[in-house]
Amino acid sequence: GEVIVKYKDGTVAALAAEGTGPVALKALGAEVATDFSAEGLDNLQALDITGPISVKEAIAELENSPYVAYAEPNYIISLSLPETDPAGSDEAGDFSALTFPNDPKFADQWGLSNTGQTGGVSGADIKALKGWEIAKGSDTIVVAVLDTGVDYTHPDLAGNIWVNPGEIPNNGIDDDGNGYVDDVYGYDFINNDNDPMDDNGHGTHCAGIIGAIGNNGIGVAGVTWKVKIMPLKFLRADGTGDTAASLNAIAYARRMGADIISCSWGGKAKSQALGDAIASTNALFPCAAGNEGSDNDKTPHYPSGFDLPQIISVAASDAKDGIPAFSNYGATKVDVAAPGDWIMSTYPTSLGHQYVKMKGTSMATPYVSGLAALLLAKEPSLTPAKLKARIMDTVDKLPAFAGKTVSGGRINVYKALGGGGSTPGVIPIPGMSKPPRDLNGDGRYEDLNGNGRADYSDVVTFFKYMDWISKNEPVEAFDFSGNGRIDFTDVVKLFQSI
């Protein structure tokens, strides 16, 4: 019973709403529910269809008007709710060699540091430990989480929650004049109140991946340790919402200065209004690619599939640097991969568990949001387009994602922050046009021929030029066995790692 309509430039939406303009809404049995013009989306309105006419018929009538740019249903948006695996309040992973950060469940966070602890492959992670040597984040960067809300009282999140500086709590007044009363911690756009508390769990889990406080002796660590999470609830406890609520949430994030808007949701319905709202912002939009295990090039998914410079579409990777069966992909429509298979993160205390594991591209997306926040903290002048390019250009190229994503790889925090560059003294091996490269940020140069991937040709090159390497290259860059010299054990270790 609801329609979103965009009037062409020059049409006076107010007159149309009164039924005296070129589009007589009253004749359609329609009335204006929301005028998005006040939120910076000019000539865009949500209509309630209250008469006998159907939504389909109303859209046909509206699109026949020369004054209407487009009309569409107010699409229902539903989360593809991930499986969950609760972690007990006293449960902590085995630290083994890990002593930093001191968050007790950090050893369960294979996406940040993978030692094979979950049966995965050691090193199949985003190289967070080395990345944190360069940057840990800043509370000047604001990441809006458009989701089911966020538990802003969670002990691992409370210190990183955005607080509206222009609002006086609980005085019943819109102190900052933004149209929302007492919006201290954000807003709930689906229930139309000022409490964006999470009653589902999905949003809090995503928020923890982005910015759970690191090295605080409790719970988990986020990709960025310092950040401001802006909770924007537009999905109900059952995971459902609608386009109109998402438009209001995006407009709020834009007005209140969010640098990154994280979207761990989507579907196959293409809402032009949603695309227009995203295009009106100057923020990066990491968007989930979807959990149907399908090719987004053939069956588009939105909002991840909009061709906009603000959007970076995210697939999931697993603990073996493979692509999980549930993850969508697309050689031209999905940009990067990030860990998304059984990810440990925060959960609303009111729902019975403070930490759970979930899986889905919903979990992969906030890894990218967290990385973007780290990059902006280090380089505040980066535009959304440059942020996207940096993240995509510094991935670890992986066979599982070749031809499955635009970048062909999984994000690497260390390289994105400027680490992993050439070590002084590393030069091209004879017959190679490019110098060797460190693809995984561990300080050793497994890509001996410099072609951007590690494969068996690198092992052959190492074996053939081992004597030359030992005399011409820095030993530490090619000592894969760690014995302090270049010998056949390094060939074996390189072979095993590939």
C-alpha positions, 0 to 999 in steps of 0.5 A: 500500500505504499509507493515512492515517487520522484517528480521531475525537476521543476515540478512543485511536489507540494502542489501535487500533494494538495491535488491541485498540481499536475499530478492529482494524488487525491484522484488516486486515493493517495496521500503523502506519507513522507517528503524526502525533499527535507532530507536533501532528496529533492522532489522525492516522496513516499505515498500511502495508497488509501483508495481502491486503486492497487499499488501496481495501478497507482504506479502505472498512473503516476508514470504516465504523468509527464511530471513524474521521473519514476514511481516504484513500490516501497520495497520490503527489505529483509535480512537473510539471517545468518546462522549463529553459534553463541559463545559462553560469557567465560569462553575464551579461545586458546591464546597459543603464541598470541598475547596481543591484543589482550582481548580474551576471544581474540584467538577466535577471530581467525579473520584478523589473525589466522594461525589455523586455529579453526582448522583453516590455513595459517595466514589466511587473514586480513593481516590485522596484527601488522596493520595495527603497527601502522594505525589503530584508528581514530574517534574522529571517523564516523561509521554509520551502521544501517541495520537492526540497531546497535547495543550501544551499552555493550561493554565492548562497544560503548566507548566507541559509540557515536554521540550526537554533540548537538543534542541534550538527552531526554529534554524532549527538544530537537536541540540541533534542529535536525528534525529528530528529538533526543537522537543522542545515539542515532535513530530508529527509522522503522519504529520512528523513535530515538532509541536505535537499540538492537533487538535482533543481534545482526547490527551489533554483530556487524558493529563489533567487527568494525569497531569493538574496542581493542586491547581492553581485556574483554571480548573481541577486537574490531578491525579499528580499535578507535572509531565512532559507530553511529547506530541507525536502525531501519530493520525490525527485530524480525529483520524486515524493513523497507526502502523508505526507512532506509532512505531516511537513515541514509539522509540522516547519516549524510546530514550528521557527517558519517564518513562510511555507511555500512550496509550488510543487507540487500536483495534482488529488487532494484530501487532507483530511490535507494540508488539516488539516495546513495549517490547523494552522499559523499561517503563510502558504502561497503555493501554485502554481495548476498548469501544465495551462492549466485553470480551477481553478474547474472542475477543482480543484487542491490544495493551492492550492484548499483554502478556508483563510485561510493559502493564497494561490493563485498563477498565472503572468504573462509578460513582457508582463503576459499569462497564459502558456498553461501557467498555471492560473487561476480567478476564485474559486480562484486569488488572484494572478499573479506572474512565471513565464515563463522566470525566471532563478534559482539551481540546484544546482552539482552538477547542472552549472549554477549558474543556469538559467531555468525556467517554471511556476507553481512559479516564480510562487509564490516571488515571492509568498513573497518578497514576504510575507517583505519585508512581515513584515520591515517589519510583523512583526505581520501575520497570514497572513490580513492578509498575504494581503489586503495582497498581493491588495489591492495588485496591478496590475490587468491585463486578462489576469487580469480574471475569471481570478483573485480579485484580477484582477492581478499582485503589486506589491512597491512598493505592498504595502510602502506605496509608490504612494499618493497624492502630496500635491496629487493631487486628483480630476479634474472629474467624477471621484469618486476621485483618480488612482492610480499603478498600477505604482509609477513615480510617474506617475498613469496611472489618471486616473479612479481606477477601479483600471485604466488604459484608454483612458478615462484617455487621453480624460480626460487629453486633455479636462482637460489644461489643468486638470491643468497648473494644478491637479495636480503636474506630475511626477505626470502628465508621462509624456513626462518633458519637465517640462511637461503637453502633447500628448506626455504624451497620446501616451505615456499612450496608448502605455503602455496 
